[in-house]
Amino acid sequence: MYFTSSAKYATRYCGENGGCLITCYIALLNPFPVVSPDAPPSLSPTQFRFYGKGNYKNYQCHYVPVSPVRGIGVDTWDYRPPTTGTDDAIYDELAVFQETSILPQVVVRFK
């Protein structure tokens, strides 16, 4: 399951016809940081090191600081770890592999 700490980034997945935003508490135990070499600009997303894979070793989640790929535009869906370092990330993504680590709290419905 995928999460972000940014409501603005999450609403990109809601679509034009409403949707909802679910705020949750997540137990972040032992996150694995996914950084630029794991998702290089020269590769398509399907070739990333962790694309479609489960948790890495004994890590319980993956934490990915992301920014849009430069030169594509603000409407892109291509967000990756910045090559300039994690301090330049605008948003973040969290891939959680155990549903017992997630506690939903509030559902916000968009009209």
Order of alpha helices (4+ residues) and beta strands (2+ residues): beta-alpha-beta-beta-beta-beta-beta-beta
